[in-house]
Amino acid sequence: MSAPIDKTQRAAQKGQRPVCVWLTGLPGSGKSTIAQALDAELFRLGRHVALLDGDALRTGLNRDLGFTPQARAENIRRAAEVARLMVDAGLIVVCAFISPFRAERRFARSLFSSGEFLEVYLDVSSAVCETRDPKGHYAKARRGEITAFTGIDGSYEVPEAPELSLDTAEVSLGKCVEQILALIVGSASPD
């Protein structure tokens, strides 16, 4: 019987060092848009990549969770655990989650080895996000149909030391992807 295959061997097979890119920011800051564009570019470059999006997880793995503070924390815990398993499998994992609280993001980071977790903060004002309102949630929150909505009456704790901060009101989608790719290549290129 042979020894178990470890994550170093899995990464070597794929010719990359695995990493978790954790996109965080207010609703409407561009997390899903950037995550999809980054996923497509990494795939085009021949990288082995997986995309975890908050909305997608809430229709499957996390469909049993609501939006209480406890449920939101559990949503992030599960997402982080899945991302860690994927990184252990040798993948580059692109995660798009509001993840409004530092404690939850610190927990996510704690699951990974040094250099495997790259926090990217989409630093854009709630006013700009509200003008985008891709899902109509800001309007619903203003009408009182959604309570504790991040960006209106729900808090968002700005990351203290993200690996990268991007103002999506000022930086184009292409430039955002380019800057994140530079971050990944700098930390996740083959040894």
Secondary structure, DSSP 4 states (H G I P E B T S, - for coil): -PPPP-HHHHHHHHTS--EEEEEEESTTSSHHHHHHHHHHHHHHTT--EEEEEHHHHHTTTTTT--SSHHHHHHHHHHHHHHHHHHHHTT-EEEEE-----HHHHHHHHHTS-TTSEEEEEE---HHHHHHH-TTSHHHHHHTTSS-S-BTTTB-----SS-SEEE-TTTS-HHHHHHHHHHHHHHHHS--
